[in-house]
Each structure stands twice: as structure tokens, then as C-alpha cells.
Amino acid sequence: MDEGWFRCELIAIAGDGRKIRVLIAEQGDPGNRATVKFLCESALALVLDTDALPGGRERGGVLTPATGLGDVLVERLRKTGTTIQVAAD
């Protein structure tokens, strides 16, 4: 599990033509260690950082991690050593 790693580069094109590049990288087996870390940090964000989540306590429903946890999850993951970089071209 310690020898694995992943690096994922994503490119999104906004309606106005701007390109947004995102890099996510993690040491450790992506199918186990990284997944467990991401799930645990998501759960902790829901429990400990509810008021800081996008929409606060009032937002609910079926949401993607980005929509429901936003920058709260990004910062929690960065604190654990996950590389997350966002840049606009």
C-alpha cells in the first residue's frame, strides 16, 4: 500500500472559454489508502465543519463532493499531504 501513488490532471473549459487545470496527487495505493483518506476527511468535514460547508447546514440532497464539501474538503486533504493545485490558463 505504501508503494502506490496516483496523479490526476483535469482540464475544464468554462462557458467563456477559460481553461481551468486541476492537479490531484497522493502517495499510497489509490484503491485503498487514498480512498479511505478521502472518505474519512469527507465524513469529518460533514461532522466538524458543517457551518463552513457551501450552503451551511441548510443545504442538502444528492450532491457531488465538490458541490457539497467544496473548499472545506480541499483544505482538509491538503493538511493531510494530498497535493491539490488549481490554476487558470
PDB file of N, CA, C and O in Angstrom, chain B, residues numbered from 101:
ATOM      1  N   MET B 101       0.813  -1.201   0.000  1.00  0.00           N
ATOM      2  CA  MET B 101       0.000   0.000   0.000  1.00  0.00           C
ATOM      3  C   MET B 101       0.853   1.260   0.000  1.00  0.00           C
ATOM      4  O   MET B 101       0.420   2.292  -0.512  1.00  0.00           O
ATOM      5  N   ASP B 102       2.055   1.199   0.562  1.00  0.00           N
ATOM      6  CA  ASP B 102       2.902   2.387   0.626  1.00  0.00           C
ATOM      7  C   ASP B 102       3.559   2.713  -0.709  1.00  0.00           C
ATOM      8  O   ASP B 102       3.901   3.869  -0.962  1.00  0.00           O
ATOM      9  N   GLU B 103       3.739   1.717  -1.563  1.00  0.00           N
ATOM     10  CA  GLU B 103       4.451   1.924  -2.824  1.00  0.00           C
ATOM     11  C   GLU B 103       3.578   2.532  -3.918  1.00  0.00           C
ATOM     12  O   GLU B 103       4.105   3.048  -4.903  1.00  0.00           O
ATOM     13  N   GLY B 104       2.287   2.482  -3.772  1.00  0.00           N
ATOM     14  CA  GLY B 104       1.394   3.011  -4.801  1.00  0.00           C
ATOM     15  C   GLY B 104       1.321   4.529  -4.781  1.00  0.00           C
ATOM     16  O   GLY B 104       1.778   5.169  -3.834  1.00  0.00           O
ATOM     17  N   TRP B 105       0.751   5.092  -5.818  1.00  0.00           N
ATOM     18  CA  TRP B 105       0.557   6.537  -5.895  1.00  0.00           C
ATOM     19  C   TRP B 105      -0.387   6.830  -7.059  1.00  0.00           C
ATOM     20  O   TRP B 105      -0.657   5.951  -7.878  1.00  0.00           O
ATOM     21  N   PHE B 106      -0.881   8.041  -7.131  1.00  0.00           N
ATOM     22  CA  PHE B 106      -1.594   8.474  -8.324  1.00  0.00           C
ATOM     23  C   PHE B 106      -1.405   9.965  -8.532  1.00  0.00           C
ATOM     24  O   PHE B 106      -1.120  10.718  -7.601  1.00  0.00           O
ATOM     25  N   ARG B 107      -1.570  10.360  -9.769  1.00  0.00           N
ATOM     26  CA  ARG B 107      -1.503  11.766 -10.170  1.00  0.00           C
ATOM     27  C   ARG B 107      -2.565  11.941 -11.245  1.00  0.00           C
ATOM     28  O   ARG B 107      -2.536  11.261 -12.271  1.00  0.00           O
ATOM     29  N   CYS B 108      -3.491  12.842 -11.014  1.00  0.00           N
ATOM     30  CA  CYS B 108      -4.609  13.054 -11.930  1.00  0.00           C
ATOM     31  C   CYS B 108      -4.649  14.527 -12.328  1.00  0.00           C
ATOM     32  O   CYS B 108      -4.756  15.408 -11.475  1.00  0.00           O
ATOM     33  N   GLU B 109      -4.561  14.785 -13.627  1.00  0.00           N
ATOM     34  CA  GLU B 109      -4.660  16.153 -14.128  1.00  0.00           C
ATOM     35  C   GLU B 109      -5.986  16.296 -14.864  1.00  0.00           C
ATOM     36  O   GLU B 109      -6.308  15.505 -15.750  1.00  0.00           O
ATOM     37  N   LEU B 110      -6.741  17.306 -14.486  1.00  0.00           N
ATOM     38  CA  LEU B 110      -8.057  17.552 -15.070  1.00  0.00           C
ATOM     39  C   LEU B 110      -8.062  18.921 -15.730  1.00  0.00           C
ATOM     40  O   LEU B 110      -7.459  19.864 -15.218  1.00  0.00           O
ATOM     41  N   ILE B 111      -8.739  19.029 -16.861  1.00  0.00           N
ATOM     42  CA  ILE B 111      -8.874  20.313 -17.543  1.00  0.00           C
ATOM     43  C   ILE B 111     -10.356  20.546 -17.802  1.00  0.00           C
ATOM     44  O   ILE B 111     -11.046  19.694 -18.362  1.00  0.00           O
ATOM     45  N   ALA B 112     -10.830  21.713 -17.384  1.00  0.00           N
ATOM     46  CA  ALA B 112     -12.222  22.097 -17.635  1.00  0.00           C
ATOM     47  C   ALA B 112     -12.214  23.377 -18.461  1.00  0.00           C
ATOM     48  O   ALA B 112     -11.349  24.233 -18.279  1.00  0.00           O
ATOM     49  N   ILE B 113     -13.167  23.503 -19.358  1.00  0.00           N
ATOM     50  CA  ILE B 113     -13.295  24.716 -20.158  1.00  0.00           C
ATOM     51  C   ILE B 113     -14.615  25.377 -19.791  1.00  0.00           C
ATOM     52  O   ILE B 113     -15.688  24.799 -19.964  1.00  0.00           O
ATOM     53  N   ALA B 114     -14.514  26.599 -19.282  1.00  0.00           N
ATOM     54  CA  ALA B 114     -15.697  27.356 -18.862  1.00  0.00           C
ATOM     55  C   ALA B 114     -16.464  27.851 -20.089  1.00  0.00           C
ATOM     56  O   ALA B 114     -15.950  27.834 -21.208  1.00  0.00           O
ATOM     57  N   GLY B 115     -17.686  28.287 -19.862  1.00  0.00           N
ATOM     58  CA  GLY B 115     -18.524  28.799 -20.941  1.00  0.00           C
ATOM     59  C   GLY B 115     -17.897  29.960 -21.685  1.00  0.00           C
ATOM     60  O   GLY B 115     -18.171  30.156 -22.869  1.00  0.00           O
ATOM     61  N   ASP B 116     -17.057  30.734 -21.008  1.00  0.00           N
ATOM     62  CA  ASP B 116     -16.407  31.882 -21.651  1.00  0.00           C
ATOM     63  C   ASP B 116     -15.064  31.510 -22.287  1.00  0.00           C
ATOM     64  O   ASP B 116     -14.340  32.388 -22.756  1.00  0.00           O
ATOM     65  N   GLY B 117     -14.726  30.210 -22.306  1.00  0.00           N
ATOM     66  CA  GLY B 117     -13.507  29.755 -22.957  1.00  0.00           C
ATOM     67  C   GLY B 117     -12.297  29.613 -22.048  1.00  0.00           C
ATOM     68  O   GLY B 117     -11.275  29.077 -22.475  1.00  0.00           O
ATOM     69  N   ARG B 118     -12.385  30.081 -20.802  1.00  0.00           N
ATOM     70  CA  ARG B 118     -11.258  29.937 -19.872  1.00  0.00           C
ATOM     71  C   ARG B 118     -11.008  28.464 -19.574  1.00  0.00           C
ATOM     72  O   ARG B 118     -11.941  27.672 -19.442  1.00  0.00           O
ATOM     73  N   LYS B 119      -9.720  28.114 -19.470  1.00  0.00           N
ATOM     74  CA  LYS B 119      -9.350  26.752 -19.093  1.00  0.00           C
ATOM     75  C   LYS B 119      -8.925  26.742 -17.633  1.00  0.00           C
ATOM     76  O   LYS B 119      -8.148  27.589 -17.193  1.00  0.00           O
ATOM     77  N   ILE B 120      -9.438  25.785 -16.899  1.00  0.00           N
ATOM     78  CA  ILE B 120      -9.064  25.576 -15.505  1.00  0.00           C
ATOM     79  C   ILE B 120      -8.379  24.215 -15.428  1.00  0.00           C
ATOM     80  O   ILE B 120      -8.926  23.207 -15.876  1.00  0.00           O
ATOM     81  N   ARG B 121      -7.184  24.196 -14.859  1.00  0.00           N
ATOM     82  CA  ARG B 121      -6.430  22.957 -14.702  1.00  0.00           C
ATOM     83  C   ARG B 121      -6.364  22.609 -13.215  1.00  0.00           C
ATOM     84  O   ARG B 121      -6.102  23.465 -12.369  1.00  0.00           O
ATOM     85  N   VAL B 122      -6.607  21.343 -12.922  1.00  0.00           N
ATOM     86  CA  VAL B 122      -6.552  20.862 -11.545  1.00  0.00           C
ATOM     87  C   VAL B 122      -5.623  19.651 -11.501  1.00  0.00           C
ATOM     88  O   VAL B 122      -5.713  18.750 -12.335  1.00  0.00           O
ATOM     89  N   LEU B 123      -4.747  19.648 -10.529  1.00  0.00           N
ATOM     90  CA  LEU B 123      -3.860  18.512 -10.294  1.00  0.00           C
ATOM     91  C   LEU B 123      -4.169  17.958  -8.909  1.00  0.00           C
ATOM     92  O   LEU B 123      -4.193  18.697  -7.925  1.00  0.00           O
ATOM     93  N   ILE B 124      -4.402  16.659  -8.845  1.00  0.00           N
ATOM     94  CA  ILE B 124      -4.586  15.962  -7.570  1.00  0.00           C
ATOM     95  C   ILE B 124      -3.586  14.813  -7.562  1.00  0.00           C
ATOM     96  O   ILE B 124      -3.551  14.009  -8.493  1.00  0.00           O
ATOM     97  N   ALA B 125      -2.771  14.734  -6.508  1.00  0.00           N
ATOM     98  CA  ALA B 125      -1.775  13.666  -6.408  1.00  0.00           C
ATOM     99  C   ALA B 125      -1.714  13.173  -4.968  1.00  0.00           C
ATOM    100  O   ALA B 125      -1.916  13.934  -4.023  1.00  0.00           O
ATOM    101  N   GLU B 126      -1.432  11.884  -4.824  1.00  0.00           N
ATOM    102  CA  GLU B 126      -1.414  11.266  -3.496  1.00  0.00           C
ATOM    103  C   GLU B 126      -0.436  10.106  -3.494  1.00  0.00           C
ATOM    104  O   GLU B 126      -0.355   9.354  -4.465  1.00  0.00           O
ATOM    105  N   GLN B 127       0.304   9.958  -2.412  1.00  0.00           N
ATOM    106  CA  GLN B 127       1.148   8.789  -2.190  1.00  0.00           C
ATOM    107  C   GLN B 127       0.292   7.711  -1.530  1.00  0.00           C
ATOM    108  O   GLN B 127      -0.629   8.012  -0.771  1.00  0.00           O
ATOM    109  N   GLY B 128       0.599   6.483  -1.823  1.00  0.00           N
ATOM    110  CA  GLY B 128      -0.158   5.373  -1.257  1.00  0.00           C
ATOM    111  C   GLY B 128      -1.111   4.795  -2.287  1.00  0.00           C
ATOM    112  O   GLY B 128      -1.499   5.474  -3.237  1.00  0.00           O
ATOM    113  N   ASP B 129      -1.476   3.568  -2.098  1.00  0.00           N
ATOM    114  CA  ASP B 129      -2.347   2.869  -3.030  1.00  0.00           C
ATOM    115  C   ASP B 129      -3.645   3.643  -3.257  1.00  0.00           C
ATOM    116  O   ASP B 129      -4.381   3.894  -2.303  1.00  0.00           O
ATOM    117  N   PRO B 130      -3.944   4.028  -4.511  1.00  0.00           N
ATOM    118  CA  PRO B 130      -5.139   4.827  -4.758  1.00  0.00           C
ATOM    119  C   PRO B 130      -6.438   4.062  -4.495  1.00  0.00           C
ATOM    120  O   PRO B 130      -7.449   4.672  -4.148  1.00  0.00           O
ATOM    121  N   GLY B 131      -6.423   2.749  -4.654  1.00  0.00           N
ATOM    122  CA  GLY B 131      -7.632   1.969  -4.443  1.00  0.00           C
ATOM    123  C   GLY B 131      -7.913   1.661  -2.988  1.00  0.00           C
ATOM    124  O   GLY B 131      -8.978   1.140  -2.657  1.00  0.00           O
ATOM    125  N   ASN B 132      -6.966   1.978  -2.115  1.00  0.00           N
ATOM    126  CA  ASN B 132      -7.164   1.688  -0.704  1.00  0.00           C
ATOM    127  C   ASN B 132      -6.837   2.904   0.143  1.00  0.00           C
ATOM    128  O   ASN B 132      -7.742   3.571   0.645  1.00  0.00           O
ATOM    129  N   ARG B 133      -5.568   3.196   0.307  1.00  0.00           N
ATOM    130  CA  ARG B 133      -5.148   4.251   1.234  1.00  0.00           C
ATOM    131  C   ARG B 133      -5.756   5.615   0.878  1.00  0.00           C
ATOM    132  O   ARG B 133      -6.309   6.286   1.750  1.00  0.00           O
ATOM    133  N   ALA B 134      -5.661   6.028  -0.381  1.00  0.00           N
ATOM    134  CA  ALA B 134      -6.186   7.342  -0.775  1.00  0.00           C
ATOM    135  C   ALA B 134      -7.708   7.384  -0.645  1.00  0.00           C
ATOM    136  O   ALA B 134      -8.266   8.372  -0.169  1.00  0.00           O
ATOM    137  N   THR B 135      -8.373   6.319  -1.066  1.00  0.00           N
ATOM    138  CA  THR B 135      -9.834   6.283  -0.973  1.00  0.00           C
ATOM    139  C   THR B 135     -10.296   6.385   0.472  1.00  0.00           C
ATOM    140  O   THR B 135     -11.223   7.134   0.780  1.00  0.00           O
ATOM    141  N   VAL B 136      -9.659   5.640   1.351  1.00  0.00           N
ATOM    142  CA  VAL B 136     -10.020   5.681   2.772  1.00  0.00           C
ATOM    143  C   VAL B 136      -9.792   7.081   3.337  1.00  0.00           C
ATOM    144  O   VAL B 136     -10.634   7.600   4.069  1.00  0.00           O
ATOM    145  N   LYS B 137      -8.654   7.695   3.001  1.00  0.00           N
ATOM    146  CA  LYS B 137      -8.365   9.047   3.485  1.00  0.00           C
ATOM    147  C   LYS B 137      -9.427  10.029   2.995  1.00  0.00           C
ATOM    148  O   LYS B 137      -9.931  10.835   3.777  1.00  0.00           O
ATOM    149  N   PHE B 138      -9.772   9.969   1.706  1.00  0.00           N
ATOM    150  CA  PHE B 138     -10.751  10.902   1.145  1.00  0.00           C
ATOM    151  C   PHE B 138     -12.120  10.721   1.805  1.00  0.00           C
ATOM    152  O   PHE B 138     -12.798  11.703   2.108  1.00  0.00           O
ATOM    153  N   LEU B 139     -12.521   9.483   2.024  1.00  0.00           N
ATOM    154  CA  LEU B 139     -13.817   9.229   2.668  1.00  0.00           C
ATOM    155  C   LEU B 139     -13.831   9.698   4.117  1.00  0.00           C
ATOM    156  O   LEU B 139     -14.800  10.313   4.563  1.00  0.00           O
ATOM    157  N   CYS B 140     -12.766   9.413   4.850  1.00  0.00           N
ATOM    158  CA  CYS B 140     -12.699   9.845   6.258  1.00  0.00           C
ATOM    159  C   CYS B 140     -12.684  11.360   6.375  1.00  0.00           C
ATOM    160  O   CYS B 140     -13.376  11.914   7.230  1.00  0.00           O
ATOM    161  N   GLU B 141     -11.914  12.043   5.539  1.00  0.00           N
ATOM    162  CA  GLU B 141     -11.875  13.505   5.592  1.00  0.00           C
ATOM    163  C   GLU B 141     -13.213  14.108   5.174  1.00  0.00           C
ATOM    164  O   GLU B 141     -13.606  15.154   5.689  1.00  0.00           O
ATOM    165  N   SER B 142     -13.912  13.463   4.251  1.00  0.00           N
ATOM    166  CA  SER B 142     -15.252  13.928   3.868  1.00  0.00           C
ATOM    167  C   SER B 142     -16.213  13.811   5.044  1.00  0.00           C
ATOM    168  O   SER B 142     -16.980  14.733   5.320  1.00  0.00           O
ATOM    169  N   ALA B 143     -16.169  12.676   5.735  1.00  0.00           N
ATOM    170  CA  ALA B 143     -17.037  12.479   6.902  1.00  0.00           C
ATOM    171  C   ALA B 143     -16.712  13.482   8.001  1.00  0.00           C
ATOM    172  O   ALA B 143     -17.618  14.049   8.611  1.00  0.00           O
ATOM    173  N   LEU B 144     -15.426  13.705   8.257  1.00  0.00           N
ATOM    174  CA  LEU B 144     -15.036  14.675   9.283  1.00  0.00           C
ATOM    175  C   LEU B 144     -15.482  16.085   8.908  1.00  0.00           C
ATOM    176  O   LEU B 144     -15.881  16.858   9.779  1.00  0.00           O
ATOM    177  N   ALA B 145     -15.419  16.423   7.629  1.00  0.00           N
ATOM    178  CA  ALA B 145     -15.891  17.743   7.189  1.00  0.00           C
ATOM    179  C   ALA B 145     -17.384  17.899   7.466  1.00  0.00           C
ATOM    180  O   ALA B 145     -17.828  18.960   7.905  1.00  0.00           O
ATOM    181  N   LEU B 146     -18.155  16.849   7.211  1.00  0.00           N
ATOM    182  CA  LEU B 146     -19.601  16.907   7.461  1.00  0.00           C
ATOM    183  C   LEU B 146     -19.917  17.074   8.943  1.00  0.00           C
ATOM    184  O   LEU B 146     -20.862  17.774   9.306  1.00  0.00           O
ATOM    185  N   VAL B 147     -19.131  16.435   9.791  1.00  0.00           N
ATOM    186  CA  VAL B 147     -19.394  16.469  11.231  1.00  0.00           C
ATOM    187  C   VAL B 147     -18.796  17.699  11.913  1.00  0.00           C
ATOM    188  O   VAL B 147     -19.455  18.339  12.733  1.00  0.00           O
ATOM    189  N   LEU B 148     -17.549  18.027  11.575  1.00  0.00           N
ATOM    190  CA  LEU B 148     -16.824  19.066  12.310  1.00  0.00           C
ATOM    191  C   LEU B 148     -16.873  20.457  11.671  1.00  0.00           C
ATOM    192  O   LEU B 148     -16.684  21.463  12.356  1.00  0.00           O
ATOM    193  N   ASP B 149     -17.126  20.514  10.367  1.00  0.00           N
ATOM    194  CA  ASP B 149     -17.058  21.793   9.651  1.00  0.00           C
ATOM    195  C   ASP B 149     -18.374  22.161   8.974  1.00  0.00           C
ATOM    196  O   ASP B 149     -18.369  22.862   7.962  1.00  0.00           O
ATOM    197  N   THR B 150     -19.484  21.708   9.508  1.00  0.00           N
ATOM    198  CA  THR B 150     -20.786  21.892   8.867  1.00  0.00           C
ATOM    199  C   THR B 150     -21.072  23.339   8.509  1.00  0.00           C
ATOM    200  O   THR B 150     -21.530  23.619   7.401  1.00  0.00           O
ATOM    201  N   ASP B 151     -20.814  24.255   9.414  1.00  0.00           N
ATOM    202  CA  ASP B 151     -21.140  25.660   9.160  1.00  0.00           C
ATOM    203  C   ASP B 151     -20.278  26.279   8.066  1.00  0.00           C
ATOM    204  O   ASP B 151     -20.673  27.282   7.471  1.00  0.00           O
ATOM    205  N   ALA B 152     -19.119  25.709   7.790  1.00  0.00           N
ATOM    206  CA  ALA B 152     -18.226  26.244   6.762  1.00  0.00           C
ATOM    207  C   ALA B 152     -18.485  25.643   5.379  1.00  0.00           C
ATOM    208  O   ALA B 152     -17.905  26.096   4.392  1.00  0.00           O
ATOM    209  N   LEU B 153     -19.350  24.629   5.298  1.00  0.00           N
ATOM    210  CA  LEU B 153     -19.636  23.991   4.018  1.00  0.00           C
ATOM    211  C   LEU B 153     -20.440  24.920   3.122  1.00  0.00           C
ATOM    212  O   LEU B 153     -21.162  25.785   3.617  1.00  0.00           O
ATOM    213  N   PRO B 154     -20.323  24.749   1.794  1.00  0.00           N
ATOM    214  CA  PRO B 154     -21.130  25.567   0.887  1.00  0.00           C
ATOM    215  C   PRO B 154     -22.617  25.382   1.195  1.00  0.00           C
ATOM    216  O   PRO B 154     -23.119  24.259   1.144  1.00  0.00           O
ATOM    217  N   GLY B 155     -23.310  26.438   1.505  1.00  0.00           N
ATOM    218  CA  GLY B 155     -24.724  26.345   1.858  1.00  0.00           C
ATOM    219  C   GLY B 155     -24.971  26.076   3.324  1.00  0.00           C
ATOM    220  O   GLY B 155     -26.117  26.124   3.770  1.00  0.00           O
ATOM    221  N   GLY B 156     -23.914  25.791   4.096  1.00  0.00           N
ATOM    222  CA  GLY B 156     -24.056  25.566   5.533  1.00  0.00           C
ATOM    223  C   GLY B 156     -24.957  24.394   5.864  1.00  0.00           C
ATOM    224  O   GLY B 156     -25.026  23.421   5.114  1.00  0.00           O
ATOM    225  N   ARG B 157     -25.634  24.489   6.972  1.00  0.00           N
ATOM    226  CA  ARG B 157     -26.489  23.398   7.454  1.00  0.00           C
ATOM    227  C   ARG B 157     -27.770  23.237   6.638  1.00  0.00           C
ATOM    228  O   ARG B 157     -28.414  22.190   6.700  1.00  0.00           O
ATOM    229  N   GLU B 158     -28.139  24.251   5.885  1.00  0.00           N
ATOM    230  CA  GLU B 158     -29.421  24.238   5.181  1.00  0.00           C
ATOM    231  C   GLU B 158     -29.383  23.496   3.852  1.00  0.00           C
ATOM    232  O   GLU B 158     -30.433  23.145   3.314  1.00  0.00           O
ATOM    233  N   ARG B 159     -28.196  23.253   3.316  1.00  0.00           N
ATOM    234  CA  ARG B 159     -28.103  22.624   2.008  1.00  0.00           C
ATOM    235  C   ARG B 159     -28.139  21.117   2.164  1.00  0.00           C
ATOM    236  O   ARG B 159     -27.490  20.559   3.050  1.00  0.00           O
ATOM    237  N   GLY B 160     -28.887  20.469   1.316  1.00  0.00           N
ATOM    238  CA  GLY B 160     -28.974  19.021   1.393  1.00  0.00           C
ATOM    239  C   GLY B 160     -29.308  18.439   0.040  1.00  0.00           C
ATOM    240  O   GLY B 160     -29.326  19.151  -0.964  1.00  0.00           O
ATOM    241  N   GLY B 161     -29.571  17.154   0.010  1.00  0.00           N
ATOM    242  CA  GLY B 161     -29.896  16.489  -1.235  1.00  0.00           C
ATOM    243  C   GLY B 161     -28.733  15.645  -1.709  1.00  0.00           C
ATOM    244  O   GLY B 161     -27.809  15.350  -0.951  1.00  0.00           O
ATOM    245  N   VAL B 162     -28.791  15.265  -2.961  1.00  0.00           N
ATOM    246  CA  VAL B 162     -27.732  14.468  -3.567  1.00  0.00           C
ATOM    247  C   VAL B 162     -26.747  15.437  -4.212  1.00  0.00           C
ATOM    248  O   VAL B 162     -27.067  16.083  -5.210  1.00  0.00           O
ATOM    249  N   LEU B 163     -25.553  15.535  -3.643  1.00  0.00           N
ATOM    250  CA  LEU B 163     -24.551  16.495  -4.095  1.00  0.00           C
ATOM    251  C   LEU B 163     -23.237  15.793  -4.404  1.00  0.00           C
ATOM    252  O   LEU B 163     -22.916  14.773  -3.795  1.00  0.00           O
ATOM    253  N   THR B 164     -22.485  16.333  -5.342  1.00  0.00           N
ATOM    254  CA  THR B 164     -21.135  15.824  -5.587  1.00  0.00           C
ATOM    255  C   THR B 164     -20.239  16.277  -4.440  1.00  0.00           C
ATOM    256  O   THR B 164     -20.594  17.218  -3.730  1.00  0.00           O
ATOM    257  N   PRO B 165     -19.091  15.640  -4.236  1.00  0.00           N
ATOM    258  CA  PRO B 165     -18.180  16.117  -3.188  1.00  0.00           C
ATOM    259  C   PRO B 165     -17.779  17.580  -3.379  1.00  0.00           C
ATOM    260  O   PRO B 165     -17.677  18.324  -2.403  1.00  0.00           O
ATOM    261  N   ALA B 166     -17.554  17.997  -4.617  1.00  0.00           N
ATOM    262  CA  ALA B 166     -17.162  19.392  -4.861  1.00  0.00           C
ATOM    263  C   ALA B 166     -18.285  20.355  -4.502  1.00  0.00           C
ATOM    264  O   ALA B 166     -18.032  21.408  -3.916  1.00  0.00           O
ATOM    265  N   THR B 167     -19.509  20.010  -4.843  1.00  0.00           N
ATOM    266  CA  THR B 167     -20.649  20.878  -4.551  1.00  0.00           C
ATOM    267  C   THR B 167     -20.982  20.887  -3.067  1.00  0.00           C
ATOM    268  O   THR B 167     -21.266  21.945  -2.505  1.00  0.00           O
ATOM    269  N   GLY B 168     -20.951  19.732  -2.429  1.00  0.00           N
ATOM    270  CA  GLY B 168     -21.365  19.635  -1.038  1.00  0.00           C
ATOM    271  C   GLY B 168     -20.292  19.960  -0.013  1.00  0.00           C
ATOM    272  O   GLY B 168     -20.598  20.423   1.086  1.00  0.00           O
ATOM    273  N   LEU B 169     -19.021  19.716  -0.373  1.00  0.00           N
ATOM    274  CA  LEU B 169     -17.932  19.897   0.594  1.00  0.00           C
ATOM    275  C   LEU B 169     -16.952  21.002   0.202  1.00  0.00           C
ATOM    276  O   LEU B 169     -16.277  21.565   1.063  1.00  0.00           O
ATOM    277  N   GLY B 170     -16.873  21.311  -1.079  1.00  0.00           N
ATOM    278  CA  GLY B 170     -16.103  22.440  -1.594  1.00  0.00           C
ATOM    279  C   GLY B 170     -14.710  22.600  -1.025  1.00  0.00           C
ATOM    280  O   GLY B 170     -13.975  21.628  -0.848  1.00  0.00           O
ATOM    281  N   ASP B 171     -14.357  23.853  -0.739  1.00  0.00           N
ATOM    282  CA  ASP B 171     -13.016  24.192  -0.253  1.00  0.00           C
ATOM    283  C   ASP B 171     -12.716  23.599   1.116  1.00  0.00           C
ATOM    284  O   ASP B 171     -11.550  23.426   1.473  1.00  0.00           O
ATOM    285  N   VAL B 172     -13.748  23.286   1.882  1.00  0.00           N
ATOM    286  CA  VAL B 172     -13.527  22.663   3.195  1.00  0.00           C
ATOM    287  C   VAL B 172     -12.795  21.332   3.012  1.00  0.00           C
ATOM    288  O   VAL B 172     -11.820  21.057   3.712  1.00  0.00           O
ATOM    289  N   LEU B 173     -13.261  20.516   2.078  1.00  0.00           N
ATOM    290  CA  LEU B 173     -12.605  19.232   1.832  1.00  0.00           C
ATOM    291  C   LEU B 173     -11.216  19.437   1.229  1.00  0.00           C
ATOM    292  O   LEU B 173     -10.273  18.737   1.599  1.00  0.00           O
ATOM    293  N   VAL B 174     -11.082  20.378   0.315  1.00  0.00           N
ATOM    294  CA  VAL B 174      -9.772  20.654  -0.286  1.00  0.00           C
ATOM    295  C   VAL B 174      -8.748  20.978   0.794  1.00  0.00           C
ATOM    296  O   VAL B 174      -7.650  20.421   0.797  1.00  0.00           O
ATOM    297  N   GLU B 175      -9.096  21.862   1.698  1.00  0.00           N
ATOM    298  CA  GLU B 175      -8.156  22.247   2.762  1.00  0.00           C
ATOM    299  C   GLU B 175      -7.877  21.102   3.723  1.00  0.00           C
ATOM    300  O   GLU B 175      -6.743  20.943   4.175  1.00  0.00           O
ATOM    301  N   ARG B 176      -8.882  20.306   4.043  1.00  0.00           N
ATOM    302  CA  ARG B 176      -8.661  19.151   4.923  1.00  0.00           C
ATOM    303  C   ARG B 176      -7.682  18.175   4.266  1.00  0.00           C
ATOM    304  O   ARG B 176      -6.779  17.663   4.928  1.00  0.00           O
ATOM    305  N   LEU B 177      -7.854  17.917   2.972  1.00  0.00           N
ATOM    306  CA  LEU B 177      -6.968  16.987   2.276  1.00  0.00           C
ATOM    307  C   LEU B 177      -5.555  17.544   2.150  1.00  0.00           C
ATOM    308  O   LEU B 177      -4.582  16.808   2.310  1.00  0.00           O
ATOM    309  N   ARG B 178      -5.439  18.821   1.869  1.00  0.00           N
ATOM    310  CA  ARG B 178      -4.101  19.431   1.793  1.00  0.00           C
ATOM    311  C   ARG B 178      -3.360  19.284   3.118  1.00  0.00           C
ATOM    312  O   ARG B 178      -2.155  19.032   3.126  1.00  0.00           O
ATOM    313  N   LYS B 179      -4.058  19.435   4.224  1.00  0.00           N
ATOM    314  CA  LYS B 179      -3.426  19.312   5.546  1.00  0.00           C
ATOM    315  C   LYS B 179      -2.912  17.898   5.810  1.00  0.00           C
ATOM    316  O   LYS B 179      -2.031  17.707   6.648  1.00  0.00           O
ATOM    317  N   THR B 180      -3.454  16.910   5.106  1.00  0.00           N
ATOM    318  CA  THR B 180      -3.008  15.528   5.290  1.00  0.00           C
ATOM    319  C   THR B 180      -1.934  15.128   4.284  1.00  0.00           C
ATOM    320  O   THR B 180      -1.498  13.977   4.271  1.00  0.00           O
ATOM    321  N   GLY B 181      -1.504  16.069   3.439  1.00  0.00           N
ATOM    322  CA  GLY B 181      -0.434  15.777   2.496  1.00  0.00           C
ATOM    323  C   GLY B 181      -0.863  15.539   1.066  1.00  0.00           C
ATOM    324  O   GLY B 181      -0.008  15.305   0.212  1.00  0.00           O
ATOM    325  N   THR B 182      -2.136  15.588   0.771  1.00  0.00           N
ATOM    326  CA  THR B 182      -2.610  15.443  -0.597  1.00  0.00           C
ATOM    327  C   THR B 182      -2.265  16.704  -1.381  1.00  0.00           C
ATOM    328  O   THR B 182      -2.477  17.817  -0.899  1.00  0.00           O
ATOM    329  N   THR B 183      -1.736  16.530  -2.581  1.00  0.00           N
ATOM    330  CA  THR B 183      -1.450  17.669  -3.453  1.00  0.00           C
ATOM    331  C   THR B 183      -2.705  18.013  -4.241  1.00  0.00           C
ATOM    332  O   THR B 183      -3.243  17.170  -4.958  1.00  0.00           O
ATOM    333  N   ILE B 184      -3.169  19.246  -4.109  1.00  0.00           N
ATOM    334  CA  ILE B 184      -4.294  19.748  -4.899  1.00  0.00           C
ATOM    335  C   ILE B 184      -3.912  21.142  -5.366  1.00  0.00           C
ATOM    336  O   ILE B 184      -3.725  22.054  -4.561  1.00  0.00           O
ATOM    337  N   GLN B 185      -3.798  21.292  -6.680  1.00  0.00           N
ATOM    338  CA  GLN B 185      -3.452  22.587  -7.263  1.00  0.00           C
ATOM    339  C   GLN B 185      -4.508  22.965  -8.287  1.00  0.00           C
ATOM    340  O   GLN B 185      -4.949  22.124  -9.071  1.00  0.00           O
ATOM    341  N   VAL B 186      -4.912  24.224  -8.282  1.00  0.00           N
ATOM    342  CA  VAL B 186      -5.894  24.738  -9.237  1.00  0.00           C
ATOM    343  C   VAL B 186      -5.289  25.961  -9.898  1.00  0.00           C
ATOM    344  O   VAL B 186      -4.788  26.857  -9.219  1.00  0.00           O
ATOM    345  N   ALA B 187      -5.336  26.001 -11.233  1.00  0.00           N
ATOM    346  CA  ALA B 187      -4.777  27.139 -11.963  1.00  0.00           C
ATOM    347  C   ALA B 187      -5.638  27.437 -13.185  1.00  0.00           C
ATOM    348  O   ALA B 187      -6.161  26.526 -13.827  1.00  0.00           O
ATOM    349  N   ALA B 188      -5.777  28.703 -13.492  1.00  0.00           N
ATOM    350  CA  ALA B 188      -6.493  29.131 -14.693  1.00  0.00           C
ATOM    351  C   ALA B 188      -5.472  29.499 -15.758  1.00  0.00           C
ATOM    352  O   ALA B 188      -4.489  30.181 -15.470  1.00  0.00           O
ATOM    353  N   ASP B 189      -5.702  29.048 -16.984  1.00  0.00           N
ATOM    354  CA  ASP B 189      -4.812  29.410 -18.103  1.00  0.00           C
ATOM    355  C   ASP B 189      -5.205  30.753 -18.666  1.00  0.00           C
ATOM    356  O   ASP B 189      -4.580  31.233 -19.612  1.00  0.00           O
TER     357      ASP B 189
END
